[in-house]
Amino acid sequence: MVKRFHTALALGVLALAVACSDNKSSSPVAPTNQPTTAVEGADAAADGSTLKVTAPVQVSPANGTLLSEFEVTLSVNAATPKFTSSAVALAHRFELLRGGTAVDSFRGVATSWKPGFQFESNTEYAWRVRAEQGQSFGPWSATWTFRTPDQPEGYNIAGEVYDPLYNGKTIGNANGSTAFLPGVGIQLHDFTSHVEYVLPQTIAKGEISVMVTNTPANTEGGKTKIMAMREGRSDITTNDRRFTIEKRGNPPGIIAFRIITSNAQEETQGAERVSFDFKGNRWYLWRASWGSNRFQLEIFEDGANGRRIYSFGKNYEGTYDPNPHLAYIGGPVGRGGPVDATVPGMIAKQLWISSRPRPAFANK
């Protein structure tokens, strides 16, 4: 009788324990929701992303924008983690594309980026952004596009200078008596008038070219200059890196040049010193190039696609390496006095200095 009582009691306790256990498991459990600063995921999503965050949302420039200038700031609303409300240190990867190929990129915590890329004119570019943390990355944003202007504003950046001048302003320093002729260019009224450009870095190989008019053969002066370069601001006549391109007034219409490198001095001699009957009402493209131990001067009547009226060049030793590197439309006054400086009255536009060939937009 006692044994049966003990067995019944044990079974009753076991049943009560089971009943209590069932009641506990069916009760709601508050989530722990512990914050974390890591949002990496081990598995890649369908889009290849490995970071559990949203895609950044683009703000500007709006998709399909036609830019009014050749500088643009790309901005987004930041990506956010999907499964935590705590602050998370995310970087943003900006990518700039042309024709589907990445041409520039930036990674940083900022939500905006101003590319230093040198944009081509009248060209469509695309951009997109994603979040990154360590080696993991989130999904890309949408791909938005923008188009650059047909004609760039002037700029002076490392390795390249462009100054249209017909737009009523210059990115250089205009000296002496000058005037902007709307839609035409800048006029340098007398011998002392010139435009100076201080280059951010030396261009040891490239070209300097400019379109000029109002330069008849019989202008006043002697060794007057269409364009020039030098090292610093010491007298251009004795400068260690003198580079002068001349349309002389006496004798009329004489074309002359001189370049002084680290190990040579080359100038026009014999048949290279040509006299040409320049017309005051026509435009002439003057283009001088240097590098790889070769100097070349070419002149085209009526622009880049016009008749080539002059082409002479010379090999040289050493390098052309002025530091600091200064360039001019016209020329500064040197030891010979004002009569050997700028071609008086000349009108100039579309200055180009670069290691790249002169682009089509600079020939308009």
C-alpha positions in Angstrom: 0.0 0.0 0.0 2.8 2.4 0.8 4.7 1.6 -2.4 1.6 2.3 -4.5 1.2 5.6 -2.7 4.8 6.7 -3.5 4.5 5.7 -7.1 1.3 7.8 -7.5 2.9 10.7 -5.8 5.9 10.6 -8.2 3.7 10.4 -11.2 1.7 13.4 -10.0 4.9 15.5 -9.5 6.1 14.6 -12.9 2.8 15.6 -14.5 2.8 18.9 -12.7 6.4 19.7 -13.9 5.5 19.0 -17.5 2.4 21.2 -17.2 4.5 24.1 -15.8 7.1 23.7 -18.5 4.5 24.0 -21.3 3.1 27.1 -19.7 6.5 28.8 -19.6 7.4 28.1 -23.3 4.2 29.7 -24.6 4.8 33.0 -22.8 6.1 36.0 -24.9 9.8 36.7 -24.5 11.2 40.2 -24.8 13.9 40.5 -27.5 17.4 41.2 -26.2 18.1 43.7 -29.1 21.8 44.2 -28.2 23.3 47.1 -30.3 26.3 46.3 -32.4 28.7 48.4 -34.6 29.4 45.6 -37.0 27.0 45.1 -39.9 29.0 42.7 -42.0 27.4 39.6 -43.3 29.1 36.4 -44.1 27.0 35.5 -47.1 26.8 37.6 -50.3 23.4 38.9 -51.3 22.0 38.4 -54.8 23.7 41.6 -56.0 27.0 40.5 -54.6 27.0 42.8 -51.6 28.3 41.5 -48.3 27.2 44.4 -46.0 23.8 44.5 -44.4 23.1 48.2 -45.2 20.8 50.2 -47.5 22.1 51.7 -50.7 23.0 55.4 -50.4 20.3 57.6 -52.0 21.7 60.1 -54.5 20.8 63.8 -54.1 22.7 65.8 -56.7 23.3 66.4 -59.5 20.0 65.1 -60.5 19.9 62.2 -63.0 20.3 63.5 -66.6 21.6 67.0 -65.5 23.3 69.2 -68.1 26.1 70.9 -66.2 26.7 74.7 -66.6 30.4 74.4 -65.6 33.2 71.8 -65.5 33.1 71.3 -61.8 30.6 69.1 -60.0 30.0 67.9 -56.4 28.3 64.5 -56.1 26.2 64.1 -53.0 24.1 61.4 -51.4 22.1 60.6 -48.3 24.1 58.2 -46.2 23.6 54.4 -46.3 22.1 53.0 -43.0 22.4 49.6 -41.3 19.4 47.3 -41.8 19.4 45.5 -38.4 20.8 48.0 -35.8 19.8 51.4 -34.7 23.2 52.2 -33.2 25.7 54.5 -34.9 27.8 52.7 -37.4 31.0 54.0 -39.0 30.5 53.5 -42.7 32.6 54.7 -45.6 31.1 55.6 -48.9 32.7 54.6 -52.2 31.9 57.1 -55.0 32.6 55.8 -58.5 32.7 58.0 -61.7 32.2 56.3 -65.0 32.5 57.1 -68.7 31.1 54.6 -71.2 30.7 52.1 -68.5 34.3 52.2 -67.4 35.4 53.7 -64.0 37.6 56.7 -64.5 37.8 58.1 -61.0 36.8 57.0 -57.5 36.8 58.2 -53.8 36.4 56.4 -50.5 35.7 58.3 -47.3 33.1 58.9 -44.5 31.8 62.0 -46.3 28.5 61.9 -48.2 29.8 64.2 -50.9 32.7 64.3 -53.3 34.1 66.8 -55.8 36.1 64.8 -58.5 39.4 66.2 -59.5 39.0 64.4 -62.8 39.5 66.6 -66.0 36.2 66.3 -67.8 35.9 66.3 -71.5 33.4 68.8 -73.1 29.9 67.6 -74.2 30.4 64.2 -72.7 28.1 62.0 -70.6 29.4 60.7 -67.3 27.7 58.3 -64.8 28.1 57.9 -61.1 27.1 55.6 -58.3 27.8 55.1 -54.6 27.9 52.2 -52.1 28.7 51.8 -48.4 31.8 50.0 -47.2 33.1 48.7 -43.9 36.4 47.0 -43.8 36.5 44.5 -46.7 32.7 44.3 -46.9 30.5 46.4 -49.1 26.8 47.2 -49.5 24.7 47.4 -52.6 25.3 50.1 -55.2 23.0 53.0 -55.5 21.2 53.7 -58.8 23.5 54.8 -61.6 22.8 58.5 -62.4 24.2 60.5 -65.4 25.2 64.0 -66.1 26.5 65.8 -69.2 29.3 68.3 -69.3 29.0 71.7 -71.2 29.9 71.9 -74.8 32.5 74.6 -74.1 34.5 74.6 -70.8 35.3 77.6 -68.7 38.9 78.5 -68.3 41.0 76.6 -65.8 44.6 76.4 -64.6 45.4 73.0 -63.1 48.5 70.9 -62.6 49.6 70.0 -66.1 47.1 72.0 -68.1 45.9 75.5 -68.8 42.9 76.5 -70.9 41.7 80.1 -71.3 39.0 80.9 -73.9 39.3 84.7 -73.4 36.4 85.5 -75.8 34.0 85.2 -72.8 35.0 88.5 -71.3 37.4 87.3 -68.7 40.8 85.6 -68.1 42.0 83.1 -65.6 45.5 84.6 -66.0 46.8 88.0 -64.9 46.2 90.8 -67.4 48.9 93.4 -67.3 49.1 96.8 -69.0 46.4 98.2 -71.3 44.0 95.5 -72.3 40.3 95.2 -73.3 37.9 92.3 -73.7 36.0 92.3 -77.0 32.7 90.4 -76.4 32.7 87.1 -78.3 36.1 87.8 -79.9 39.0 87.8 -77.4 41.3 90.0 -75.4 43.1 92.9 -77.1 46.6 93.8 -75.9 46.9 97.5 -76.8 50.6 98.2 -76.7 54.1 96.7 -76.2 53.7 96.4 -72.4 50.3 94.6 -72.5 50.4 90.9 -71.8 48.6 88.1 -69.9 50.6 86.0 -67.4 49.9 82.5 -66.3 51.6 80.9 -63.3 51.6 77.2 -63.8 51.0 75.0 -60.7 53.8 72.6 -61.8 56.4 72.4 -64.6 55.3 71.0 -67.9 58.4 69.4 -69.3 56.7 68.1 -72.4 53.7 69.6 -74.2 52.5 72.5 -76.3 51.5 76.1 -76.0 49.1 77.4 -78.6 46.9 80.4 -79.1 44.6 82.0 -81.7 45.5 85.6 -82.7 44.3 88.2 -85.1 45.0 91.9 -85.8 48.6 91.0 -86.4 49.5 92.4 -89.8 53.1 92.0 -91.0 54.0 95.7 -90.5 53.2 96.0 -86.8 55.4 98.4 -84.8 58.3 97.2 -82.7 61.3 94.9 -83.1 61.5 91.4 -81.6 57.8 91.4 -80.6 56.2 88.3 -79.2 53.1 86.3 -79.8 53.7 84.1 -76.7 56.5 83.3 -74.3 57.5 81.2 -71.3 60.2 81.5 -68.7 61.5 80.4 -65.3 60.3 82.8 -62.6 60.3 86.5 -63.3 64.0 87.3 -64.0 64.6 89.2 -67.2 63.2 87.2 -70.1 66.2 88.2 -72.4 68.7 86.5 -70.1 66.3 83.9 -68.4 67.8 80.4 -68.0 64.6 78.9 -69.5 63.7 81.5 -72.1 61.1 80.3 -74.6 59.9 83.0 -77.0 57.7 82.9 -80.2 58.0 86.1 -82.2 56.2 87.9 -85.0 58.6 90.7 -85.5 57.8 94.2 -86.7 61.3 95.0 -87.9 61.8 93.5 -90.4 58.1 93.1 -91.0 56.5 89.7 -90.7 59.6 87.8 -89.6 58.9 84.6 -87.6 61.5 83.7 -85.0 61.8 81.5 -81.9 64.2 80.6 -79.1 64.2 77.9 -76.5 66.8 77.4 -73.7 66.8 74.0 -72.0 68.9 72.5 -69.2 71.7 71.8 -71.8 71.1 73.7 -75.0 70.0 76.9 -76.7 68.1 76.6 -80.0 66.9 79.5 -82.2 65.8 80.3 -85.7 68.6 80.2 -88.3 68.9 80.5 -92.0 65.8 79.2 -93.8 63.9 78.9 -90.5 63.7 82.7 -90.3 60.8 83.3 -92.7 59.0 86.5 -93.5 55.3 86.1 -94.0 52.7 88.6 -95.2 50.3 88.3 -92.2 46.9 89.9 -92.8 45.4 91.9 -90.0 41.8 90.7 -90.5 42.6 86.9 -90.4 43.0 84.5 -87.5 46.3 82.6 -87.0 46.8 79.6 -84.8 50.4 79.6 -83.4 51.4 76.3 -81.8 54.8 75.5 -80.3 55.6 72.1 -78.9 58.5 70.7 -76.9 59.6 67.4 -75.3 61.5 64.2 -76.2 64.4 66.5 -77.2 62.4 68.1 -80.0 61.0 71.6 -80.5 58.4 72.4 -83.2 56.7 75.6 -84.3 53.6 75.6 -86.6 51.4 78.4 -87.8 48.0 77.9 -89.4 46.1 80.6 -91.3 42.3 80.7 -90.4 42.6 78.3 -87.5 43.6 74.7 -86.8 42.0 73.4 -90.0 43.4 76.1 -92.2 46.4 76.4 -94.4 49.7 75.7 -92.6 52.0 78.6 -93.4 55.0 77.7 -91.2 56.5 74.5 -89.8 60.0 74.3 -88.6 61.6 72.3 -85.8 64.8 71.4 -84.1 66.3 68.7 -81.9 67.7 69.8 -78.6 69.6 68.4 -75.7 68.6 68.4 -72.1 65.1 69.1 -70.8 62.9 72.2 -70.7 62.2 72.4 -67.0 61.4 75.9 -65.7 60.6 76.1 -62.0 58.5 78.0 -61.4 57.0 77.8 -64.8 55.4 81.0 -66.2 53.7 81.5 -69.5 52.5 84.5 -71.5 50.3 85.7 -74.2 52.5 88.5 -75.7 55.6 88.9 -73.6 57.0 90.8 -70.6 59.3 93.7 -71.0 63.0 92.6 -71.0 66.4 94.0 -71.4 65.6 95.2 -74.9 62.8 97.5 -73.7 59.1 97.6 -74.6 59.7 97.5 -78.3 60.8 93.8 -77.9 57.8 92.8 -75.8 54.2 92.2 -77.1 52.9 92.6 -80.6 50.9 95.8 -80.1 47.2 95.6 -80.9 47.1 91.9 -81.2 43.8 90.1 -80.2 44.0 86.6 -78.6 41.7 83.8 -77.7 41.7 80.1 -76.9 45.1 79.7 -75.1 46.1 76.1 -74.5 49.1 74.8 -72.5 49.2 71.1 -71.8 51.0 67.8 -72.3 47.8 66.8 -74.2 47.2 67.8 -77.8 45.0 70.8 -78.4 41.4 69.6 -78.1 38.6 70.4 -80.6 36.8 72.8 -78.3 39.9 75.1 -78.2 39.7 75.6 -81.9 36.3 77.3 -82.0 
